[in-house]
Amino acid sequence: AFTLYNVQTRSMLQTDQQFPEISSNDKGLKQNSDGSYDVYFGPKPPKGMENNWVQTVPGMGWHMLFRLYGPEQAWFDKTWRPSEIELVNDKVIPVTGDNYAQAEAAANFAKWARLGSDKELFHYRDLAPVGPSAPTVRMNWDTLYSCRVVKVSDDHTFEVTLPETDMYVSAQVIDENGFSPHFVVEKGVKHTLKVDTDYAWVLFRTEVVDRKSMETMKKIHAVQDGIRISGMMEDSTYVMPNYDQKSLLKLRADYTKEFLAGGAVFTYARKAGEVDQHVLNLSHAAGWGGYPPELDKSNAYSSSKNIPGDKAHSITFDDPRN
């Protein structure tokens, strides 16, 4: 439950509502497409979000108390938590082909920030979730994911160090424009990385050798704990710009349909001008978070068309080493 209190009296805020709170017992709460919920605090509710709204009083300060009744393990290991309270920007930003990459990047930044990754390095200690609970589409089970959303320093740099290990571990950087300027695999060295935007999303992937072995998973966790990221602003709290969600979701669906219909190759870029923006938009929609392939370093991806699972199919390839 989210309950509002008067900052002067420290008692529950007196408003026209029966109780100044939103709780999991309330009926009619509107759910986002990714499975999350937005709760609004203000004198008037946003249009269409009346059931997700807690009333405030102009001129009267308040603070919010969050109650979690019978917390489960996700609360204690910090894999679930609400976001910070954010000031709502009344000006909605329409999403078009021209700014889709920025809107999609912001949506993904925000999902990872809800896990606390804008406050500290976040680790998935088990295989990535699937479906609506996954912060990013197309997360794989061959690595464990760690992530940090950073507000970069005044010179737009920060540092990343990968631990010495015989396991595969990498760091990938995506900026607010959806470009991926860095992919790091060299271990034991502090890498100074620069981006053109104020925020960057840094993804670390650590190899999963045997996902059913607890001993192996403990070793992977130790590698995760050896990852270091530094040199960014002390306060990296991320607030997503107020992009219009309806136009974002529609474009994402349209682009994904177009991508899958063509059996396209996932295409990403390090900077502006490398790839046609429409081609980039298709890949951002169908599989956000990729990096352009680099010899002996990063991955190359391509996708088949959607295939029904009720019949057998096959694929043939030559040995690439011959």
WOBEL-V37588 format. One record per run of one state. SS is the DSSP state (A for helix, B for strand, O for the rest). FROM is the first residue (numbers start at 0). TO is the last residue. If there is no record, write none. Layout:
SS/FROM/TO ; SS/FROM/TO
This chain:
O/0/0 ; B/1/5 ; O/6/10 ; B/11/11 ; O/12/19 ; B/20/21 ; O/22/29 ; B/30/30 ; O/31/35 ; B/36/36 ; O/37/38 ; B/39/41 ; O/42/48 ; A/49/51 ; B/52/54 ; O/55/60 ; B/61/65 ; O/66/71 ; A/72/75 ; O/76/91 ; B/92/92 ; O/93/98 ; A/99/112 ; O/113/120 ; B/121/122 ; O/123/129 ; A/130/132 ; O/133/141 ; B/142/150 ; O/151/155 ; B/156/160 ; O/161/167 ; B/168/174 ; O/175/180 ; B/181/183 ; O/184/188 ; B/189/193 ; O/194/197 ; B/198/206 ; O/207/212 ; A/213/224 ; O/225/226 ; B/227/229 ; O/230/241 ; B/242/242 ; O/243/243 ; A/244/261 ; O/262/263 ; B/264/264 ; O/265/275 ; A/276/286 ; O/287/300 ; B/301/301 ; O/302/321
